[in-house]
Amino acid sequence: MNKNIQLQDLGNKDYKATWEYQEMLFKEIVDIKIQNRREESNIETPNYFLFVEHPHVYTLGKSGDIANLLLSEKQLESKGATFYKINRGGDITYHGPGQIVGYPILDLENFFTDIHKYLRYLEEAIILTLEEYTIIGVRSEGETGVWIDVGTPFARKICAMGVRASRWVTMHGFALNVNANLGYFDNIIPCGIKGKAVTSLNVELGVEKVDEQEVKDKIVKHFQSLFECSII
């Protein structure tokens, strides 16, 4: 089993180009697995972890409802945003500047073969990261992601999640609002959940800007601990 994960920070990158890059890495791992089984060989599969920040974009998961996008094509253009229907789970979400997006592309057979455990570990990595900023992030029953003040009228989501897995290989991942422009969330019903707000780490801390590299470093630290891996 290969418990090394190659970290790549793609900087600010177009959503479609990043999606295609994810698909390429995903296919690379799947193809190795198919070849291994065919030849009864024991070649190790690679694992990747991508950090990226996207220009304004809305994405709709395969089971999502287009009615949760509250903008027309012209309105999208006027806001400098794009829209894609994609092959992850979950409903609609927004990506944009000030948001840390993480795409782990892992062969879970290198770690554990349990997709629910995988999602819980992704959430836990974010919860532990927020804890370092004295923010109490929690899970909300039946709603993937990380929330604040669940069970109160002030419940708000700080991190969205949606993944795809095939042959135990993952893609897509999480989007943590760090210095996000929350106004862009007004144009959707986030994750298809009505009546709940969205927040960002800088808002919760009452500061203008949070050091995003510092947040990434903390996420990597907790991810390594939870998955008992080396991110290199």
Disulfide bonds with the S-S distance in Angstrom:
none
